[in-house]
Each structure stands twice: as structure tokens, then as C-alpha cells.
Amino acid sequence: DGDYPVLFILCLGLIICASLVLFCGVSAGCLLTVREKSRSRAASGRNPYSTTVPQCAKCAWCCGFFFSICALFVSGIMVTVGTPLSCLCLVLDDLDGALLYDIAPAVGLNLTGDRGAMTVDVIDQCFNPSNASNPGYLLDIVFVRENGTKVTMREKVVTQMKGQIAAKFALISEKLGASGESLADSAKVSELCQVMRLNAVDEMMLAVPNLNSISRFEDLALASELVEGYSISTACGDHTVSSGMGDLSGKTITGISDFVSRLRNFGVEVNGTDCTRTVICTDAPGSDRGRAC
């Protein structure tokens, strides 16, 4: 959990313990080879053997002890988890429609009807196909019933929808054919692209027309400063509508930021994300300003 998973911390601990064991072991071996005895200690009549060698060996033994405990603990967890998962992989490797029908009652899986047939087909054609070089397609497996007739999603989405879309484009091409103009060069299409480019969706998305009649928002009209909340867009900033939008052309649509700046006069701003803010109202709850806030 958090930024560092438990498994990562355990592995990091094992690496640190192994590094200490290796360092202390190599140090003890090197000191024993090059400086087994100390001349200064022998000259003073003390034990001539260096005390550094046993200290390094002792450190290597202690670190090796804790490393063994941690390594055995982690390996035990991996064996405990890996054994049932490996068995599950073997089951999934052999899973097919026939096996699924056999185990369905035991696991409480209902494979009757169309949903059951689609589930079995997904297993047989997608997860474990008989011919791996020719897997099935989900659009051919999933189907619906229309007047009792089975219709696959390929027929529904690709064939039928494609046919409807192609028919509309064919009609457009037919109407443009007389003038010799292509759809890409059409002035109307260019004008539409220009309008869409200059007027973002969030800048044109307004509240429902009857928002002031909804009980939750009707008190907003009690404060003249907040009345514009009924007609703000979902964009942060204000937006002036471009030409080509009929009666809306040239009009300015207020954004959220302007409404929030007005709302700050009714209380204390505590938090928010992007341009939205939460304000704790300071006026009396029964007053017009308190009810509007």
C-alpha cells in the first residue's frame, strides 16, 4: 500500500542484508590474509592476533542470521502464494466450453440462455481457441435478439450503422455533385469547422433553462449578485460567441470564475479545484443573502 509496496520493501531489506553479509565476510577474509597479527600488540606483550578479524566475522554472522530469517520468510510467502496460483494457471490453460459447463454448477455459474452461450464462446474463441492463429472476434461472439432473430454486434454496429452513415454521406455527395464541390471544400462545412474551433463545448454548455424553478436553486434569485448563476457555462472563463451561431453570435457567456468571485462576498473561501471553490456562508441562514448563498 502507499508508494512502496510491501514486497518491494521486503526485497530491499534482503538486498541490504545480503550486502552487509558480503561486505563483512569479504572484509574479514581480506584482513585475515594480509594482517592476521598486529606487530604493535606483539611488541607490547599482548595477544598478537588482530581483533578486527573476529569483529568482522561476528558482524557477518549476525547479518547472515537475520538475512536467512528474512529470505526464508519471503520464500515461504512466495511458495504459499505461488502453489495455488500455478494450479489455477493449469486449470485456465485447459479451460474450454465443455469444462466450463461441467464446473458451472459447482461455482454457481449460470450458463443458460444467450448470456451463457456468449460466455462459452468467449472462452472457446478468445481465451483458449482451438486454433491460436485464427482467434475469434468479440463482435462476432456478442449478439442481441431482434424479433427473435440473432444479430451479432458486427452486423449491428459495422454493417447496419456503417450502412446508415454511408447512406447519409452518399446523399451529401449527391447534393454536392451538381455543383462539382467536394465535402471537404464545402463552404458550409468550413464554416461549421470554424464555429466548432472558436466555441469550445464547455464554453457553450449552459445550465437547464428552468434551473430557477428547481427548489434547490430557487433561492439564488434572492441575491442580485448571484442571479447570473442560472446562465453560467461550465467553462472557467467568460466567452464571447463567434459569428455563425445565430442569435447567440456576439453575446458573452459568463464562466464559473466570475460567479465564484461574486460568491466570495457571501462567506469564506475554504478550498476548491481548478476554478471551482467552496464558500462557507457567513450571513444569517434566514436572511436573503444567507438563503441565496
C-alpha positions in Angstrom: 0.0 0.0 0.0 1.1 3.6 -0.4 4.0 4.5 -2.7 6.2 1.5 -1.7 4.5 -1.9 -1.8 5.3 -4.4 1.0 7.0 -6.8 -1.5 9.3 -4.0 -2.6 10.3 -3.2 1.0 11.0 -6.9 1.8 13.2 -7.3 -1.3 15.0 -4.1 -0.5 15.6 -5.4 3.1 17.0 -8.6 1.7 19.4 -6.8 -0.6 20.7 -4.6 2.2 21.2 -7.6 4.5 23.0 -9.5 1.7 25.2 -6.5 1.0 26.2 -6.3 4.7 26.9 -10.0 4.9 29.0 -9.8 1.7 30.9 -6.7 2.9 31.7 -8.1 6.4 32.6 -11.5 5.0 35.0 -10.1 2.4 36.5 -7.7 4.9 37.1 -10.5 7.4 38.7 -12.7 4.8 41.0 -9.9 3.5 42.1 -8.8 7.0 42.8 -12.4 7.9 45.0 -12.8 4.8 47.0 -9.6 4.9 47.0 -8.7 8.6 46.4 -11.7 10.8 48.7 -10.4 13.5 49.5 -6.9 14.9 53.2 -6.1 15.4 52.4 -3.4 17.9 50.4 -5.8 20.0 53.1 -8.4 19.9 55.8 -5.9 20.8 53.8 -4.8 23.9 53.3 -8.4 25.0 49.6 -8.6 24.3 47.7 -11.1 22.2 49.3 -10.5 18.7 46.2 -11.5 16.7 44.2 -8.7 15.3 40.8 -8.0 17.0 39.3 -6.6 13.7 39.1 -10.0 12.0 36.8 -11.6 14.6 34.7 -8.5 14.8 34.1 -8.5 11.1 33.4 -12.2 11.2 30.9 -11.7 14.1 29.2 -8.9 12.1 28.9 -11.2 9.0 27.5 -14.0 11.2 24.8 -11.7 12.8 23.8 -10.2 9.4 23.7 -13.6 7.9 21.4 -14.8 10.6 18.9 -12.0 10.0 19.3 -12.4 6.2 18.5 -16.1 6.5 15.3 -15.4 8.5 14.1 -12.7 6.0 15.0 -14.9 3.0 13.2 -17.9 4.4 10.2 -15.8 5.3 9.9 -14.2 1.8 10.5 -17.5 0.1 7.8 -19.1 2.3 5.3 -16.4 1.2 6.2 -16.9 -2.4 5.8 -20.7 -2.2 2.5 -20.3 -0.3 1.1 -17.9 -3.0 2.8 -19.5 -6.0 1.5 -23.0 -5.5 -2.3 -22.3 -5.7 -1.7 -19.7 -8.5 0.2 -22.2 -10.5 -2.6 -24.7 -10.1 -5.0 -22.1 -11.2 -2.9 -21.4 -14.3 -3.1 -25.1 -15.2 -6.9 -25.0 -14.9 -7.1 -21.9 -17.0 -4.8 -23.4 -19.6 -7.2 -26.4 -20.0 -10.4 -24.4 -19.7 -12.8 -24.7 -22.6 -16.5 -24.6 -23.1 -17.1 -28.2 -22.2 -15.1 -27.9 -18.9 -16.9 -24.6 -18.1 -20.3 -26.4 -18.4 -19.0 -29.1 -16.1 -17.8 -26.8 -13.3 -20.6 -24.2 -13.7 -23.0 -25.8 -11.1 -20.2 -26.1 -8.5 -19.2 -22.5 -8.8 -22.7 -21.2 -9.1 -22.3 -20.0 -12.7 -25.5 -19.8 -14.8 -24.7 -20.7 -18.4 -28.3 -20.9 -19.7 -29.7 -18.8 -22.4 -27.9 -16.3 -24.7 -25.6 -15.0 -21.9 -24.3 -18.5 -21.2 -23.7 -19.2 -24.9 -21.8 -15.9 -25.3 -19.7 -16.7 -22.2 -18.8 -20.1 -23.5 -18.0 -18.7 -27.0 -15.6 -16.1 -25.4 -13.7 -18.9 -23.6 -13.6 -21.1 -26.7 -12.7 -18.5 -29.3 -10.8 -15.8 -27.4 -9.2 -17.1 -24.2 -8.4 -20.7 -25.4 -9.1 -21.0 -29.1 -8.6 -24.4 -30.8 -6.5 -22.6 -33.5 -4.4 -19.9 -31.9 -3.5 -18.5 -35.3 -7.2 -17.8 -36.0 -8.8 -16.4 -32.9 -12.4 -15.3 -32.7 -13.6 -11.7 -32.8 -15.7 -10.3 -30.0 -18.0 -8.6 -32.4 -18.9 -11.9 -33.9 -19.5 -13.5 -30.4 -21.6 -10.9 -28.7 -25.2 -10.8 -30.1 -28.6 -9.5 -29.4 -32.1 -10.7 -30.3 -34.3 -8.6 -32.6 -37.7 -10.0 -33.1 -36.3 -13.4 -32.1 -33.5 -13.3 -34.7 -29.9 -13.5 -33.6 -28.0 -10.3 -34.7 -24.3 -10.1 -33.9 -22.6 -6.9 -32.9 -20.7 -6.9 -36.1 -24.0 -6.9 -38.0 -25.4 -4.3 -35.6 -22.5 -1.9 -35.4 -20.4 -2.4 -38.5 -22.9 -3.4 -41.1 -26.1 -1.6 -40.1 -24.5 1.5 -38.7 -21.9 1.7 -41.4 -24.7 1.4 -44.0 -26.7 4.3 -42.3 -23.7 6.5 -42.2 -22.6 5.7 -45.7 -26.1 6.5 -47.0 -26.0 10.0 -45.4 -22.6 10.7 -46.9 -23.8 9.4 -50.3 -26.8 11.8 -50.1 -24.5 14.7 -49.3 -22.2 13.8 -52.1 -25.2 13.6 -54.4 -26.3 17.1 -53.5 -22.8 18.5 -53.9 -22.3 16.6 -57.1 -24.3 19.1 -59.2 -22.0 22.0 -58.2 -18.8 19.9 -58.5 -17.8 20.8 -55.0 -16.4 18.1 -52.6 -17.5 17.8 -49.0 -14.0 18.9 -47.8 -14.2 22.1 -49.9 -17.8 22.9 -49.0 -18.2 26.4 -47.6 -20.8 25.2 -45.1 -18.5 22.5 -43.8 -15.7 25.0 -43.5 -18.0 27.4 -41.6 -19.1 24.6 -39.3 -15.4 23.7 -38.5 -14.7 27.3 -37.8 -17.6 27.6 -35.4 -16.6 24.5 -33.6 -13.0 25.6 -33.4 -13.9 29.1 -31.9 -16.6 27.8 -29.5 -15.4 25.1 -27.1 -18.0 22.6 -25.8 -17.6 23.6 -22.2 -18.0 27.3 -23.1 -21.3 26.6 -24.8 -22.7 24.1 -22.2 -25.2 26.0 -20.1 -27.5 25.1 -17.2 -31.0 23.8 -17.9 -33.4 26.6 -18.8 -35.7 26.1 -15.8 -33.0 26.0 -13.2 -34.6 28.8 -11.2 -37.8 26.7 -10.8 -35.9 23.8 -9.1 -36.3 24.1 -5.3 -32.6 23.5 -4.6 -31.6 26.6 -6.6 -34.6 28.9 -6.5 -33.2 30.9 -3.5 -30.3 32.0 -5.7 -32.6 34.8 -7.1 -32.8 36.4 -3.6 -29.3 37.9 -4.2 -29.0 40.0 -7.4 -25.2 39.4 -7.4 -25.8 35.6 -7.9 -28.7 35.6 -10.4 -26.2 35.1 -13.2 -25.6 31.7 -11.7 -28.6 30.5 -13.7 -26.9 31.1 -17.0 -23.2 30.4 -16.5 -21.3 27.9 -18.6 -19.2 25.0 -17.5 -16.0 26.8 -18.6 -13.8 28.7 -16.2 -13.5 32.0 -18.1 -16.1 34.2 -19.9 -16.6 33.5 -23.6 -17.8 35.7 -26.5 -19.7 33.6 -29.0 -18.3 33.8 -32.5 -20.3 34.6 -35.7 -22.3 31.9 -37.3 -24.2 31.0 -34.1 -27.5 32.8 -35.0 -28.9 34.9 -32.2 -26.1 33.9 -29.8 -23.4 35.5 -32.0 -21.5 38.3 -30.3 -23.1 37.5 -26.9 -20.8 36.9 -23.8 -21.5 33.8 -21.8 -20.3 34.1 -18.2 -17.9 31.4 -16.8 -17.5 29.9 -13.4 -14.7 32.2 -12.3 -16.8 35.3 -12.5 -19.6 33.6 -10.5 -17.1 32.4 -7.9 -15.7 35.9 -7.5 -19.2 37.1 -6.6 -19.8 34.2 -4.3 -16.7 35.2 -2.2 -18.6 38.3 -1.0 -21.0 36.0 0.8 -18.6 34.0 3.0 -15.2 32.5 3.5 -13.5 30.5 0.7 -12.1 27.3 2.1 -11.0 25.1 -0.8 -11.6 24.2 -4.4 -10.2 22.6 -7.5 -9.3 24.5 -10.7 -11.7 27.4 -10.9 -14.4 26.0 -8.7 -14.5 26.9 -5.0 -16.3 26.0 -1.8 -17.5 29.0 0.3 -18.8 28.9 3.9 -21.6 31.4 4.1 -21.3 34.0 6.9 -24.8 35.6 6.7 -27.7 34.5 8.8 -29.3 31.4 7.4 -32.8 33.0 7.4 -31.7 36.2 5.6 -32.0 36.6 1.8 -28.2 36.6 1.4 -27.9 33.5 3.6 -30.5 31.6 1.7 -29.0 32.7 -1.6 -25.6 31.5 -0.5 
